[in-house]
Amino acid sequence: MLRRDFIPYAIMLALCLGGFTLGEAQNIKGSIVGRATDTNGSAIPGATVLVRDLKKELVFETLTDDTGEFRFPSLEVGEYCLEIKKGGFATFRSAEISLLVGESVKVEARLQPAEVSAMVIVKTDVVSTLTLDDAKRSRSFSDSEMNDLPVQAGTQGRNYYAQARSAPGVAFSPQAHAPFTVNGNRPRSNNYMIDSVDATDANTGLIAGRGVTEQLVSQEAIASFEIITHNFKAEHGRNSGAIVSIITKSGTDEYHGSAYWYHNDSALRARNFFENEKPASLSNLAGATLGGPIAKRRAFFFAQYEIFRVRGTQNALYQGLTAAEKAMADPHVAPLVALYPTVPSSAERFLSLGVPSATDQRTYLARGDWFINARQSLMVRINDTRADRQSFGVGNILTSRAPGERRTINATIQHTWTIRPELLLEARLGFNRQVEHDSDSPDPLFLGDQKINGEVGLLVVTGLSTLGIPSYLNQYQFQNNYQAMGDLTWARKRHTLKFGASFRAIQVNGGNLDSSFRGQLTFNSIADFLRARPAVYTRNLGNPRIGLRRDELHAYIQDDWRATPSLALNLGLRYEINTAPREVAGRLPLQKLLRTDFSNFAPRIGLIWSPLAGMAMRAGYGIYYNVVETTFLGLTRFVPPLVTNYVAYNPTFPNLLEQARIGLPSGLVIPSQDVKTPYAEHISLGIERELGHPQSTLDISYVGTMSHHLSRTRRPNGGEQLPQARRPDPSRGVINLLETTANASYHALQIGWTRRFNSDLQVRAAYTRSKFIDEISDIISTNTGIDRRLLPLDENRLYLDRAVSDYDIPHSLSLTYIWRLRRPRMGILLEDWTISGIIAYRSGLPYTLYSGTNTPSGNNNNRLNDLPGALARDPSSPVPIRIAPGVAPSQLIPRPGSLGTLGRNTERAESFYEWNVSLQRDFPLRERLRLQMRIEVFNLFNATNFNEVDNVLSSPTFGRYKSAFDPRRAQFVLRVQF
C-alpha cells in the first residue's frame, strides 16, 4: 500500500523537476494583446511595442511576430499607454487603457506611412474589450466600482457581495458565511483568493474568518476584483464553483492616500416589519490609506488601516417564572430557577428584552513592490483582520456573557521573471491563518451553583426556554494553509503554453467543549422542575479536540492555440491529488477509513470563434473537482472511545453522575468506505456582440452544470425517534453515514450587457433564467440536532428528495450604474457630482412543508400529505400558507408509519426587490486634495421583503413569515483623498 501511494507523489515530483514550476497559475493580472498592420491590412513584423504604466512610470517592451501580433500577458492592474514604432511608419500611440484583473484588452493598430503623419493617436474608447482568446465566463470590477457603488458597512464590514451578485449566474445564498451560489454549485464550492493566495476556510469551504471577519480585505485596498463563474482554464482548480479573485492596491510613482469615515445608526433606518420598535444601533467605520514610491520607478509601497465598531441591542424573547413559582422552588434547583426572569403570571411567560452587543474589528494591510530590473519584479503583501466581540444574554440567560475572537492573516511573496520576451515565470508562496476563539470560559460555564445543583451546562424544562451556552461557544480552532503557487508561460508562434503544479499543506486544529460535555439536565414539566425531580441527566466525557492534516498536490498543462485569425482554442488538462485527512496524534483512524483518490483528471476545452468583427462565439466543456470539506470528516471524532456518553435516569443532586451508566452509542459519525471526490461538469455555449460601439457589448449564453458525487448524510440505523428495538442494529443508536452519492443539475439562460458611454457613465445589466435541481443542498456540521433539510425522507428511496434545490432562484435581474456629472456640460451647480446605484430583483427561495411528525425511520422530517385544494398560497401575504376552510389539519398529517406525499421544496417565498442608491459630491481643496461627501440609501423605497416561513404544521405559527430582510437604511460617508 505504501509503494502504491508513493507512485503519484513521485510522478508529481518528476513533473515539477522536469519543467513544471512549483505553483499554480491564478490569473491575478491582465493582458494587452493586439496586431500591427499597415493601411492595406498586411502584418508588420519586428515592430517595437512599448507599454507604459502611467502611475508607476514603468515601460515594458516587446516585438511583433511574423504575423504582426504582440502580447503583454502579465500586466499589473492599472492604467497604461501603448506605443508602436517601426521604420517607415508613423508612431502609433493609444490614449489611456484601464486594465482590470483577468481582462484582456485587444488593440488593432493600423500604422500610417511616415510621410503621411509623424504620430497617430487612437482613443481607447474605440479599443475593444471583447475577449477573443478565452472561453471563460467572468466579470471584472475596477476600484471605482468597488468604492463608488453603494455598499453597506454592516456587521461583517464592507465587502464585495453586492458587486459579485451583479454578475450573470451569481445568486443569493441564505447560508451563513456563504454569500452566494454560482451556476448550480453549492455555496461551499467557491474558492476565495487574495492576490492569488487562498483565503478559503479549509475546514468548511466557506469564507475564511467567518462571522464578523468576512471582509477579507478592506474595500479601500482593492485595486480590482474578478469573479470567474464558469469554464475557467486548467490553471484554475480545487473547486467547481466560482473563483473569487481580489487584487490589492499597490503604490505609484507619486504619493497618494485617503482618510474615510462611514456612519450609520438606528435613526437612519426604518422599522423592520417584525419590530414593534427599532432596536438601538450604532456603527462607525474609519480608516486611512497611503501609497507612494520608495525609490522612483523601482520600488513602491501601499498601506491601509481600518477600524469598524458596532454597538447595539437586539430584541430577544425569554420565558420566565412567576415570583410565586420561584418562592416554592426546592432548594436543590433554586440556583437554576433564579436564572429565569420573573413574569407577571403563568399565562404570560414570554418577556421581550433588548440585549446589548459590541464588536470591534481592525484591518491592516501592507504591500511592497520592487521592480528589480526590466525583467524581474518582487511583491510582498500581508493583511491581518481581527474582530473582538462581546455577546450578552446568550443561551436565554439574561446575565450571561461570552467574549469571542476571530482573526485571519493572509500573506504572500511573489516573483515575476520575464526570462525572454516569449517566456514568463511567476512563482508565489502564500500563507493563510484563521483563528476562531469563542470564549474558553463563557459566563456562566456551568449553570446555577455546582455545589447545590451539580454540573449543568444545558437545562431543558418542558414549557420553558432551554438555558445554556450555545454549542458554537467555548470553542477554539485555528487553521494554517501553507501554499506554493506559480506558473510558466511560453508563447511560441500561435501557441501560448502554460505549465504548473501546486502544493498546499493544510492544518486544522481545535474542537469545542459544548454543553453536552458539561451535562444536560432534563425535566418533563415545570412542576417537576420546581420540585427538583429531573427525568434524565446526560453527559459526554472525553476529548473532542482534533488536529487534522491534509495535503493537496495539483498539476496542469494549458495550451491557448490561435488556430486561425478568427478561431482560438483553450486546451488543458489538470490533475489533482487531495490526500485523505489524517489525525496528527493518531486518535482517528481516518486513513484506514478513507482512501486518497488518485483518479482526478480534469480535461478542459474552450472554443472562441470570431466570424465577424465585434463578435465572439464561445463554447466550453470541462471537469472541475471539489475538495471534500474537512468538517464533514472531522465529525468522526464523536465516537467511542474518544467520546463516551453517560446517562443517569432520575438522578439525585448534587452528584448527578452518581447513578450514571454508559449510554448506548448514538450520534456516531462514520464515513462510507466508498467516499469519492465530488466533481462537476461545466458546459457553456454563447455569443457576445458589440452593439454599434466597442464599449457596448451584449452576451447571451447557455450555461449548464452537472454535479456528481456530492457529499450527503444518511441514517441507516434510524433517527432519534426510532424505538431501539426497531433499529437494524439495536446495539447502537443513531449512525450518521457520510457519503458522496448525491447529484445535481443546473441549466440557465444568461444575458449580460455592459455599456461604457464615456469615462463619466457606465451601466451594467445581468439577467439569469435558471433551474437548479438536486437531492440535498448542503452537508451536516454537527452529529446531533441535524437540520431536517439535510436528511433524506426515506433511506431506501433517495429519489423522493430530488427536486429544485434550496438555492434555486429561477429569475435574477440586476442593474448597476455610475454617472459622474462634470462641468461644463452640466453647469457649475452639477460639477463633480456622482450618482450610482444597484437595482436587484430575484425570485424567492423554495421551501418544504413539514408535518412535525416522524418518518418511519425515526427522523423528524416527515412532510404533509398532498391534498388538492387543502392549502391557499399567497407569497406576498404575511401569511403565505393557509389551511383552506373546511380542511382539518389532521387531514394533512401522514398516518403513523407512512410518508407524506407532498414533494420537497414545492413552495416558494416572496420575490426580493431592492434599489440601493448613492449620491456624492467632490470638493477640490487644493490641486491634489479633495473632500468627498456621500449619502447612501439602501432599499430606497422601503420594500418589505419577507424571508423565512414557519413551515412546520405542528407549530402554532405555521404558514406565517418569521423574518424579513432589512428595511430602508442610510449611511453617511466622508472622505479626504490626495
Buried (B, 14 or more C-beta within 10 A) or exposed (E): EEEEBEEBBEBBBEBBEEEBBBBBBBBBBBBBBBBBBBEEEEBBBEBBBBBBBBBBEBEBEBBBBEBBBBBBBBBBBBBBBBBBBBEEBBBBBBEEBBBBBBBBBBBBBBBBEEEEBEEBEBEBEEBBBBBBBBBBBBBBBBBBBBBBBBBBBBBBBBBBBBBBBBBBBBBBBBBEBBBBBBBBBBBBBBBBBBBBBBBBBBBBBBBBBBBBBBBBBBBBBBBBBBBBBBBBBBBBBBBBBBBBBBBBBBBBBBEBBBBBBBBBBBEBBBBBBBEEEBBBBEBBBBBBBBBBBEEEEBBBBBBBBBEBBBBBBBBBEBBBBBEEBBEEBBEBBBBBBBBBBEBEEEEEBEBEEEBBBBBBBBBBBBBBBBBEEEBBBBBBBBBBBBBBBBBBBBBBBBEBBBBBBBBBBBBBBBBBBBEEBBBBBBBBBBBBBBBBBBBEEBBBBBBBBBEBBBBBBBBBBBEBBBBBBBBBBBBBBBBBBBBBBBBBBBBEEBBBBBBBBBBBEBBBBBBBBBBBBBBBBBBBBBEBBBBBBBBBBBBBEBEBBBBBBBBBBBBBBBBBBBEEEBBBBBBBBBBBBBBBBBBEEEBBEBBEBBBBBBEBEBEBBBBBBBEEEBBBBBBBBBBBBBBBBBBBBBBBBBBEEBBBBBBBEEBBBBEBBEEBEEBBBBBBBBBBEEBBBBBBBBBBBBBBBBEEBBBBBBBBBEBBBBBBBBBBBBBBBBBBEBEBEEBEEEEBBBBBBBBBBBBBBBBBBBBBBBBBEEEBBBBBBBBBBBBBBBBBBBBBBBBBEBEBBBBBBBBEEBEBBBBBBBBBBBEBBBBBBBBBBBEEEBEEEEBBBBBBBBBBBBBBBBBBBBBBBBBBBBBBBBBBBBBEEBBBEEBEBBBBBBBEEEBEBEEBBBEEEEBBEBBBBBBBBBBBBBBBBBBBBBEEEEEEEBEBEBBBBBBBEBBBBBBBBBBBBEEEEBBBBEEBBBBBBBBBBBBBBB
